[in-house]
Amino acid sequence: MTNLLSQWLIALPRRRKVALMLSADLLALPMCFAFALFLRAGNFDLLVQYGITPPLIIAACTIPIFSLSGLYRTVVRYFDLRVLWTTGTSLACLVGLTYALSFLVHLDRLPRTGLLIYWFIAFAYVVISRFVARALLTRIQQKQKTQDERSVLRVGIFGAGEAGFQLAIAVRASLSHKAVCFFDDDIALSKSIFADLPVYHSSQMRNRISEHAINEVVLAVPSLSNERRRQLIDRLHRYSVSVRTVPSLLELVDRKITVQSIRDVSVEDLLGRDVVPPREDLFGKCTQRKTVMVTGAGGSIGKELCRQIASQGPQQLILFDHSEYAVYAIEQELSQRYPDLQITARIGSVCDASAVSAALRGQQVDTIYHAAAYKHVPLVEANMSEGIRNNVLGSSTVANLADHFSVQTCVLVSTDKAVRPTNVMGASKRVAELTFQAAAARANTRTVFSMVRFGNVLGSSGSVVPLFRKQIREGGPITITHPDVIRFFMLIPEAAQLVIQAGAMAKGGEVFVLDMGKPIRIIDLARTMIEMSGLVEKTRKNPAGEIEIKVVGLRPGEKLFEELLIGGEVTASGHERILCSNEPFIEEPELRKKLDRLLAACDTRDPLEIQIALQSLVPEYAPYSSLESARHETALTRPDETQSLQFPFRGMVSGRLMPSEGATDLNHASLSNSGEAN
């Protein structure tokens, strides 16, 4: 009989279910008030005295209150405490207002003594009726899940907190998952019951996973540190269970945790660093209620800058990019997320002074983030003239027009490859820095110019992680340039946040350097990604493996590692992950002459002439084409750190990056970086 009732309820259309709830409430609420009067007097005298009218009036007033509180819009199977709280509060307000009104108008026909009791009874009715209905509606699902137990994924949830609770509630409605227990690092929670499930200390995971036949463990702690995350993944892989995770704090924003929120552990989860919340005073200084322009707004860093800026409530956001589709895509995304934000999309090249001037004219722009650049080392090396024009002439154009239009703040997004560059891309970015430094040194400028220099960002266009994913999907091989190449990694949201905060600290002419964290050897990254894909590396010792790692040799202009500082004094800033360096620059009159010579060399398209002109601007620019010269330069420039940098990781164990013995963190004054596109 119960099963038939459950099937009938599930088959009802949504509108009929709501009508059924309304009908049941219209019948039950007068009875609740009548019962309240009975409890007040201990007999039916009050009900006989006042008659049926008061219960009907109270019920008629209660139904609209329930509707306004969202009770009838909530799907019963996903009924939560928030709806109960709103309903109970709304009902209490109704009772209080009714009580006060009866005194004001001297309404003797209303039995005031039973109002408080009515609140308790009516609220108890709402709770009991909805949970009974939910039990009936989920009965069939639970029966199907029990009948098909073999296909159900038995899940252990790590994290007995808010995210874990939301996940456990969501899993109950799932036919494909069944939550069986919680794990947590807090010893005080051990052996307690949370969301109707037992909680075990994390030290008991191995035994409990076996005892409960757990297939998968979900990491449900959005704030979990990356070091702890790596430890757990390494440990759980040894127990032969699948490991998945819920979104991190950077991804989660205000969204609730559902079964659909569960995702695979990505390499970004392993390489990313612990989140440092942005300083609100810095984050909003150049963006809140400001008119902000982002060049290269359709690029990896440009798009994230736009997202972060939009979240701060600017007065206007100007998107500038030479790619029509890129501008369209980010404009559509921001328009949907921030419908009240004034967005202006401009198509044009930063090399075109008239296009940049048109975007700035009449807008009273307060802040410019110049993120437009050609960044792919081999492509720029093969297309020197185009790369230099875009990176150098574009930066010079933006700096000059920012000064001309009295923009308050202008920030250049630079790269680690600008330090002692061995390639044209890096050298061109160093020249871009020189143009900003010269602009900052102008005696009459009202614009604060600064540069922010950092290394690799995970997931940017042309970066190594998406490339490795693609190569793994295609069956390999994974191609790396050299087994000793070392890279640092940063998540795109963190990079954008630090760029915005660094620009807010500028006084004029500073080069801000972002702390890139610990280095990772690219070959170890490749092995981690192979293992996380459930595959085995193919080697001479293991020819039966699926994915081979192939060393193809350093590309033209590529280093084993990159540096973030040229020289000069390095000082701390107001942010723990941002350093400040005042570096040497070229006076503007001399710089203009050398820039004219460089652009004239670009017109000839003669690689040798271009390189000579670049070296006159960037004396440390020393291109090399062989591994031997790269090693020689490394030994000469970094004799004290070569040993510790070459092998910073001894390898991977079940997806965990393991620091090698003797590997040390880099001193802030000698941060190194290389690899992915910036």
Salt bridges, closest charged atoms under 4 A:
ASP25 OD2 - ARG130 NH2 3.01
ASP80 OD2 - LYS256 NZ 3.38
GLU149 OE2 - ARG154 NH1 3.43
GLU149 OE2 - LYS178 NZ 3.81
ASP185 OD1 - ARG228 NH2 2.70
ASP196 OD2 - ARG172 NH2 3.37
GLU211 OE1 - ARG208 NH1 2.69
GLU211 OE2 - HIS212 NE2 3.90
GLU227 OE1 - ARG230 NH2 3.10
GLU227 OE2 - ARG656 NH2 3.63
ASP234 OD2 - ARG238 NH1 2.89
ASP234 OD2 - ARG656 NH1 3.75
GLU251 OE1 - ARG263 NH2 2.75
ASP264 OD1 - ARG244 NE 3.11
GLU268 OE1 - ARG469 NH2 2.65
ASP269 OD2 - ARG263 NH1 2.81
ASP281 OD2 - ARG279 NH2 2.53
GLU304 OE1 - ARG307 NH1 2.85
ASP321 OD1 - HIS322 ND1 3.53
GLU333 OE2 - ARG307 NE 2.50
GLU333 OE2 - ARG337 NH1 3.48
GLU386 OE2 - ARG605 NH1 2.55
ASP403 OD2 - ARG442 NH1 2.84
ASP416 OD1 - LYS417 NZ 3.66
GLU433 OE1 - ARG430 NH1 2.77
GLU433 OE1 - ARG453 NH2 2.64
GLU474 OE2 - LYS470 NZ 2.88
GLU494 OE2 - ARG273 NH2 2.81
GLU494 OE2 - ARG577 NH1 2.60
ASP524 OD2 - ARG521 NE 3.42
ASP524 OD1 - ARG527 NH1 3.83
GLU537 OE1 - ARG527 NE 3.21
GLU558 OE2 - ARG487 NH2 2.90
GLU558 OE1 - ARG555 NE 3.56
GLU562 OE1 - LYS559 NZ 3.71
GLU563 OE1 - ARG420 NE 3.03
GLU563 OE2 - ARG638 NH1 3.21
GLU583 OE1 - ARG453 NH2 3.01
GLU588 OE2 - ARG442 NH2 2.61
GLU588 OE2 - ARG592 NH2 3.49
GLU590 OE2 - LYS594 NZ 3.05
ASP603 OD1 - ARG389 NH2 1.93
GLU641 OE1 - ARG638 NH2 2.08
